[in-house]
Amino acid sequence: VLGGTLAITLCGILATSTMKSLSASKLKASEMQLARGEEPIRSYVQLARVTLGESASRVVFALTLCASLGVCSTYLVFIGSTLESMSCDATYTADAGTNIVRMIAPNVSEVHWEAG
């Protein structure tokens, strides 16, 4: 319990420090861009391009894309499992209680529920 609490606290401190650093870097890079008459920084990829170069911006783009796809696929799995648990096609046993429809209305037939 103590290890988990310390780990979460450490991760929170690290995330806060990282966000502060990114924000400060964005402000400095945006000031440099505006001084040159260019548009300010609007994304992680632009920040990486200005500060670290083109190859680093490609890496940042790929990692951002992977993170976004991971979040989207996790969301789809969550919605799919939620809908499956509500479906009358899902098996329901009194012990497992996996089907929400059967728990709420155990006497409703599958044909009536799905047609209705």
Secondary structure, DSSP 8 states (H G I E B T S, - for coil): -HHHHHHHHHHHHHHHHHHHHHHHHHHHHHHHHHHTT-----SHHHHHHHHH-HHHHHHHHHHHHHHHHHHHHHHHHHHHHHHHHHSTTS---TTT---HHHHH-TTS-HHHHHH-
